[in-house]
Amino acid sequence: MVRVQHQNENNVHICNALLSYYRKHARILPWRITPQQRDMGEMPNPYHVWLSEIMLQQTTVATVLPRFAAFIQRWPDFNALAGAQDEEVMAEWAGLGYYARARNLIKCAKTIAENFDGQLPQSAEILLTLPGIGPYSAAAISAISFGHRQVIVDANVERVMSRLCAIETALPVSKPLIKAATEGMTPNDNSGDFAQAIMDLGTAICTAKSPKCNICPLEKYCEARAKNIAEKLPVKAAKKHKPQRKGRVFAIICDGHIWLEKRAEKGMLGGMMALPDDGWSKAADGDGVAPKQGDWQILNKQVRHVFTHFTLNIDIAILHLPLRQGDVRPLITDKGNWWQLKTLDKAGLPTLFSKAVEEIRRHLSS
């Protein structure tokens, strides 16, 4: 019989039901080892688990899958990633968003290569000291990679536990209650499988809208189901108003090339290649000042992009420059370079600037 932290009959039944569900219905994911694979002696690859956990922060599995495959093909372990050029890693990350994760990914790989002989530490306490690894990631990596007992709570776990225990206190105040409920049910062994079972249940059955309670393996234990309030839980705090910001990006075109600049390492989209802009931020609109004097044309098209804390509406200004004497493209600043328009997809532009480039291409081809 499974051993749980608080050995009461209900906790044991719930834990057994979840582990049984996971054995039968676990999603097949490239960073996972299923119970059946473990039975055959296979063990998780800690590098794969770490990389997936960082990529999955604020990002869906469907979005992560192709990017994960590309990463492990180019950089199959910590030492390979530690030896990569920062610009290459940032470009490969482009489109996943939350670019501080990519900067920390590079720092973490280098730390592991230099200080831990390329091997991921097993202890959650040590993992917490590494760049980009917070309490949730440390717990998940330690449990899934190395089998250590950890209590793992993500958004799916919050939803399932809120319903299972009918926790009607609104988030985030309810987080300690949810953590305590999860603590009581987490088994002493296989806590990684237990957490992934809840995540899979939350993805496939205990969904945010229209949960499939009639086929849920936990239906008879679910207090929210009994009260007919499952879809109302978890209660979420009212959303904060997102400010609207305005800005401008500048497309400087010369001889089939466009000028790109590397953004400052700190700040939004730090370290990424991008079009020059007018200094917009989550705190203020841009100032509209162009990086170079000239006959700028403002396109009759805006691009809208939603960031975590604000929404940005940008317009696009285009300046065409002639070749200088000797067929030389002029240097605009000391922090950028020219890219061929036809190879711009390889520049690894953040999504906002990729949207702007699409409008620029439409304009140039019209």
N, C-alpha and C positions, 0 to 999 in steps of 0.2 A: 504493500500500500504506500502511496506517496506520502512523504512527510512534509507538512507545511509548518510555518512559523508558529501559528496559533492552532494547535491540533484539536479543533472542534470538528464535529462531523460534517457540518455544512461546508466549511472551508475545504475539507478533504474532497467532498463530492464535486465541488465546483472546480477544484484544481484537476482532479481526474478527468472530468468532462472536457475541460479545455485541452489537456494534453492528448486525450483521445481524438478530439476534433483536429488538432494540429497534425497528428500522425496520419490522419486520413486526407486532410485537405490543405496542408501547408502549400503556400505559393512556392513555385519553383523560381528562385532568384539566383543570379550568378554568384552572389556573395554568401549564399546560404549553404549549410549542410543540413539536409533533412534528417529526421530521426532514423529513417531506413539507411541512409548513407552512413550515419554514425554507427549503426548496428554492424555495418560492414567494415568499420575501422577508419573511415574517413574523418578528418578533423577540419574545422574551419581554417581558412587562411586569414590570419590576423590583419594583414595588409588590406585584403579585400573588405573585411568587416569595417576597419577604420575608414577606408576611403568611402564606402557606401554610407556610413553614418554621417560623415561630413557633408557629402553631396545631398543627402536626404533632409538636411536641415532646411525647413521652409520650402522644400521642393518635392514634387510628386515622384513616385516610383517610375511612372511612364516617361517622365522627362529625364530622369537619371539614367535609365537603362542604357541607351546608346552612348551617353557620355562616359559612363563607367567602363563600357567595353573599349572605348577609344583610349581611355587613360591606361588601363592595365595592359593594352597592347603596346603602347608607346613606353610606359614606365611600369614594368611588372613587379617592382618591389620598392622598398624604401630607399635603398641605395641608388637605384636608377632615377627615382624622382628627385632625390637630393642633388643629383648631378645635372639635372635639366636646367636649361636657361629659364629664368623667371618669365621672360616674354612669351616663351613657347607654352608654358603652363597656363599663363593668364589667357592666351589666345584659345587654348583648348577648352578652358572653362567658360568662355564667352557664351552668353545666353542662359547660363544657369542662375545668374543674379547673385546678390549678396556677396560681392567680390572680396570682402574681407576674409571670407572662408578660403578663397584661393590663396590669398597672401599667407594666411595662417597654415594652409596645407603645405606650402613650400617650406615655411619655417619649421613646421613640425617634422617633416621628412628629414630635413637637415639635422635637426636636434637628435632624432633617433639614429641616423647614420653616424653622427659624430660621437654621441654620448652613450648609446646603447647597442653599438655594434650592428646596427641595422635591424634589430629585433624589437618589436613592440613590447613595452613593459606590461606585465599582467595585472598589476595592482591598480585598482581604481584611484587610489590616493596618488600614485605616481602619474598615472594618466592625466589627472587633473592639473598637473604642473606643466603639461605640454601645450604649445600654442594651438588655439582653436578647439580645445576639448573642454567642455563644461561638464556639470554634474550628470546630465542625462547621457551624453555621449560616453563619458567615462564608465558609467554603470552598464550601458548597453555593450560596449566593447569588451569590458571585463567579463560579463556574463556570457555573451554569445561566443567570443573567441576562446575563452579559457575555462568556462564552466563555473566561475565564482558566483556565489549567491549575491544577487543585487536586486533591488526593487526599482523597476524601470517604468516610468510613467511618461507617455507621450499623449498627443491629442486623442488618439484612438482609445488608449487606456483610460483617459479621463472620461470619455463618453461611455464606454462599457461599464466602468465602475460606478459612475454616477447613476446609471440606470439599474445596475444590479443591486445597489444598496439604496436606491431612491434618495440620493443626496440632492436636495432641492435648494441648497444654498448656492448662490450665484458664483461663478468663476470671477476672479481668481481667489476669492475668499475660501472657496471650497477645496482648494488644492491640498491643504494638510489633511482634510478628511479623506480625500481620494487616496493620498499617499498612505495613510494609515490603513485603509481598507485593502489596498494592494499589498502592503506589507504583511497583513494577516493571512493572505491567500497564497503568497509567493512560496513555492516549494524550496526546501533546502537544496535539492538537486534539480537540475534542468530549469533554472530560473530564466535562462535565455529562451528556451522553447516556450515556457509559460508566457513570457512577455510577447514573443512573436505570435503565439496563438491568439492572444487578445487583439493584437494589431491586425491579424488576418481576419478575425471575427468582426472587428470594427469596419474593415474595408469591404467585406463581402456580405455581412448579415446585419450587424448592429450599426447600420449606416446613419448618417446625420438626419437624413430625411427618409421617411417610409421604411423603417427598420423591418426586417423579415422575421418578426418574433415567432411566427408559427413554425419555423424550421431551425430556430436557434437552440443549440445544445444546452443553453443555460436558462431556457424559458421557465422551467418550474422553480428556479431559484431566484428569478428576477423580481425584485420588489416593485420596480416601476411598471413592469408588465401587469402585475397583480393590481396595481392602482390605476392602470390604463393611462399612464402619464409618460410612457417611454419616449415618445417623440418630442416631448417638451424639455427633456433633459439631455445634456447638462444645461442649466440656466446660465446664460452668458451676460456679462455686463454690457450696458449700452455702448455702442461703438462711438469712439471719439471722432469728431469732425476732422476730415482731412483737408488741410489748406490747399488752395489752388495757386500754383506758381506759374509765371510766364518767363520765357527765355528765348534765346535765339542761338542757332548753330550756323557756322560759316563754312561754306564749301568753296574752296579756292581751287580752280581747275586750270591745268596747264598741260597741253600736249598729251591728252588722254590720261593724265594723272590727277590725283586729288591729294591735298595736303592733310596729313594726319599728325596729331601730337600725342605724346604720352602724358596722361594725367598724373598729377602729383600722387605720390605713394599713399599719403594720408588723405582721408576725405572720401566722398562718394565716388564709386567706380575707380578707386585708386589703383594706379599702375597700369590701367588699360589704355590701349590706343583708341583715339576718338577724334571726331571733328573738333576744331576750336569752338568755344562757346563764349557767352557773355557773362559768365560768373554766376548763373542762377544756382540756387541751393534750396534746401528744404526750409530755410529761414527767410529767404528773400527772392524777389524777381531778379532777372538779369538786368544789366545796365544798358544793353543794346549796343555797346561799343565794339566795333569791328577790330580785328587784329591787324588790319592794314587798310590804309586809305585806298579808295578806288570806286569804280562805278558798280556798286552792289545792286543786284536784282533780288527783290523779295518775292519768293514764290507765293502764289495764291493757294497755299495749302499748309495746314498746321499738322503737327504730329503730337499725339497725346500719349503719355506714358504714366502708369500708376506705380509709384514707389510705395514702400511700406508706410511712410509717414506723411506723404503728400502726393498730389497729382501735378504733373508738369505738362504744360502746353507750350510747344516751341514752334516758332516759324523758322524758315530756312532762307538764308541769304547766299547768293551765288556770285562769285567774282571770277571772270575769265582773264587769265594773264597770258601774254604772248611769251614765246621763248626769247631769252636774251641773246645777245650776239654770241655766236659759237654754239648755238643750240643747247644752251644751259638753262635749266629751270631755276628760278630764283629761290634763295633760302629765305623762308618767312621768319622763323625763329630758330633758336639753337636747341629746341626740344622736340623737333618733329622731323618728318621726312615725307617724300613723295611716294604715293602708291599708285600702281596702275589701276584704273577703274575696273578693268576686266578681271583683275585678281583680288579685288577688295574683300571677297568672301573669306580669304585666308588671313585677313588682318585680325580676326578675333574681336570684332567690335561688340560692345555691349548692345543689348536689344534696342535701347532708345536710339542709338546712332545707326543701327542697322535699319530701323524704320525710316530714319531721315535719308539714308543712302538710297533706299528704294524710291522715295519721292524724287530725289535728285536724278536717278537713272531714268525715271519716267519723263521728267522734264527734258533731259538731254536727248532722249530718243523721239520726242514729239516734234 
